Amino acid sequence: MRIGVFGTGVVGQAIGAKLVALGHEVRMGSRSADNESAATWAGEAGPQASRGTFADAAGFGELLFNCTAGLASLDVLRTAGAENLAGKVVVDVSNALDFSQGAPPTVGLGNADSVGEQLQREFPEARVVKTLNTVNCEVMVDPSLVPGEHDMFVCGNDESAKADVRSLLESFGWPANHIFDLGDITSARAVEMYLALWLRLWGVAQSPHFNIRLVS
Ligand SMILES: NC(=O)c1ccc[n+]([C@@H]2O[C@H](COP(=O)([O-])OP(=O)(O)OC[C@H]3O[C@@H](n4cnc5c(N)ncnc54)[C@H](OP(=O)(O)O)[C@@H]3O)[C@@H](O)[C@H]2O)c1
């Protein structure tokens, strides 16, 4: 499949590399077509990898990943162009981290909204699915880095989009019985606010390779 990845940071690179390893064609998007990180990534990832602007990546992909800074993601998708998003699954892995007051960051959107909802509201023809934002990017693409059984969440308004994303997650190594559907895109608030706890657990675990498991 042709997949567009918005984002040149560690997340875009990890997801892009995994998708290429799985046999997909991937175009990484950035604000500028000559972004150095994207050039390095594409050079290392091989002939299935390419780079361009956010709009280039959006036009290229049959499915899209948003791996950009959460508080900038709405602007990124505007730049990508509504016509390039219409009808496509947009997998949103972003977090709305606010570093304006230094570290540790705060969660910049709260109870009443989320990045996932912002994107779905502004682009009603896109099929936004929120997932993967609750784990470190290395764990996103290799859940076996965390020992034992642990869980991933999906949410979104479009059932068939969620089914497509579940299949993709399974190809990343997430067991089907550990992928929980939280419901519609308003559930993005919950998984985005979880970052406040994730940041504290990171300090406790002394490693970013951890996750949570639902026990009931
Ligand atoms: N690090 C992790 O393990 C992890 C885990 C879960 C979720 N996340 C989330 O995944 C996302 C990506 O994280 P990251 O650390 O790889 O990268 P990041 O530094 O959060 O974001 C980098 C991307 O955001 C774009 N960007 C930043 N500010 C922008 C602005 N003002 N306007 C337009 N675009 C802007 C950059 O564009 P350019 O390419 O043009 O510079 C770049 O592509 C974030 O939302 C993060 O919270 C990260």
The ligand as an SDF file (V2000), in Angstrom:
LIG
                    3D

 48 52  0  0  0  0  0  0  0  0999 V2000
    8.4310   10.3330   20.8680 N   0  0  0  0  0  0  0  0  0  0  0  0
    7.6080    9.3370   21.1080 C   0  0  0  0  0  0  0  0  0  0  0  0
    8.0260    8.1990   21.4070 O   0  0  0  0  0  0  0  0  0  0  0  0
    6.1170    9.5620   21.0150 C   0  0  0  0  0  0  0  0  0  0  0  0
    5.2490    8.6060   21.4930 C   0  0  0  0  0  0  0  0  0  0  0  0
    3.8620    8.7990   21.3430 C   0  0  0  0  0  0  0  0  0  0  0  0
    3.3990    9.9140   20.6940 C   0  0  0  0  0  0  0  0  0  0  0  0
    4.2890   10.8650   20.2330 N   0  0  0  0  0  0  0  0  0  0  0  0
    3.7590   12.0210   19.5190 C   0  0  0  0  0  0  0  0  0  0  0  0
    4.0930   11.8380   18.1220 O   0  0  0  0  0  0  0  0  0  0  0  0
    4.2510   13.1020   17.4960 C   0  0  0  0  0  0  0  0  0  0  0  0
    5.6210   13.1830   16.8350 C   0  0  0  0  0  0  0  0  0  0  0  0
    6.6230   13.1780   17.8040 O   0  0  0  0  0  0  0  0  0  0  0  0
    8.1770   13.3860   17.3870 P   0  0  0  0  0  0  0  0  0  0  0  0
    8.9220   13.4450   18.6540 O   0  0  0  0  0  0  0  0  0  0  0  0
    8.5440   12.3960   16.3310 O   0  0  0  0  0  0  0  0  0  0  0  0
    8.2000   14.7550   16.6270 O   0  0  0  0  0  0  0  0  0  0  0  0
    7.8360   16.2690   17.0580 P   0  0  0  0  0  0  0  0  0  0  0  0
    9.1190   16.9860   17.2780 O   0  0  0  0  0  0  0  0  0  0  0  0
    6.8100   16.2930   18.1190 O   0  0  0  0  0  0  0  0  0  0  0  0
    7.1460   16.7820   15.6990 O   0  0  0  0  0  0  0  0  0  0  0  0
    7.8970   16.8470   14.5400 C   0  0  0  0  0  0  0  0  0  0  0  0
    7.0190   17.1390   13.3610 C   0  0  0  0  0  0  0  0  0  0  0  0
    6.0840   18.1830   13.6500 O   0  0  0  0  0  0  0  0  0  0  0  0
    6.1870   19.1910   12.6460 C   0  0  0  0  0  0  0  0  0  0  0  0
    5.9540   20.4930   13.2630 N   0  0  0  0  0  0  0  0  0  0  0  0
    6.4350   20.9560   14.4450 C   0  0  0  0  0  0  0  0  0  0  0  0
    6.0230   22.2320   14.6660 N   0  0  0  0  0  0  0  0  0  0  0  0
    5.2860   22.5720   13.5910 C   0  0  0  0  0  0  0  0  0  0  0  0
    4.5760   23.7510   13.2180 C   0  0  0  0  0  0  0  0  0  0  0  0
    4.5540   24.8260   14.0130 N   0  0  0  0  0  0  0  0  0  0  0  0
    3.9150   23.7440   12.0490 N   0  0  0  0  0  0  0  0  0  0  0  0
    3.9310   22.6400   11.2420 C   0  0  0  0  0  0  0  0  0  0  0  0
    4.5940   21.5160   11.5450 N   0  0  0  0  0  0  0  0  0  0  0  0
    5.2480   21.4690   12.6960 C   0  0  0  0  0  0  0  0  0  0  0  0
    7.6040   19.1020   12.1220 C   0  0  0  0  0  0  0  0  0  0  0  0
    7.6380   19.6230   10.8140 O   0  0  0  0  0  0  0  0  0  0  0  0
    9.0140   19.6900    9.9790 P   0  0  0  0  0  0  0  0  0  0  0  0
    9.2350   18.3040    9.4670 O   0  0  0  0  0  0  0  0  0  0  0  0
    8.7210   20.6520    8.9030 O   0  0  0  0  0  0  0  0  0  0  0  0
   10.0800   20.1500   10.9370 O   0  0  0  0  0  0  0  0  0  0  0  0
    7.8920   17.6240   12.2030 C   0  0  0  0  0  0  0  0  0  0  0  0
    7.5000   16.9660   11.0050 O   0  0  0  0  0  0  0  0  0  0  0  0
    4.0540   14.1460   18.5970 C   0  0  0  0  0  0  0  0  0  0  0  0
    2.7240   14.5770   18.5870 O   0  0  0  0  0  0  0  0  0  0  0  0
    4.3740   13.3700   19.8710 C   0  0  0  0  0  0  0  0  0  0  0  0
    3.7730   13.9340   21.0210 O   0  0  0  0  0  0  0  0  0  0  0  0
    5.6190   10.7200   20.4000 C   0  0  0  0  0  0  0  0  0  0  0  0
  1  2  1  0
  2  3  2  0
  2  4  1  0
  4  5  1  0
  4 48  2  0
  5  6  2  0
  6  7  1  0
  7  8  2  0
  8  9  1  0
  8 48  1  0
  9 10  1  0
  9 46  1  0
 10 11  1  0
 11 12  1  0
 11 44  1  0
 12 13  1  0
 13 14  1  0
 14 15  2  0
 14 16  1  0
 14 17  1  0
 17 18  1  0
 18 19  2  0
 18 20  1  0
 18 21  1  0
 21 22  1  0
 22 23  1  0
 23 24  1  0
 23 42  1  0
 24 25  1  0
 25 26  1  0
 25 36  1  0
 26 27  1  0
 26 35  1  0
 27 28  2  0
 28 29  1  0
 29 30  1  0
 29 35  2  0
 30 31  1  0
 30 32  2  0
 32 33  1  0
 33 34  2  0
 34 35  1  0
 36 37  1  0
 36 42  1  0
 37 38  1  0
 38 39  2  0
 38 40  1  0
 38 41  1  0
 42 43  1  0
 44 45  1  0
 44 46  1  0
 46 47  1  0
M  CHG  2   8   1  16  -1
M  END
$$$$
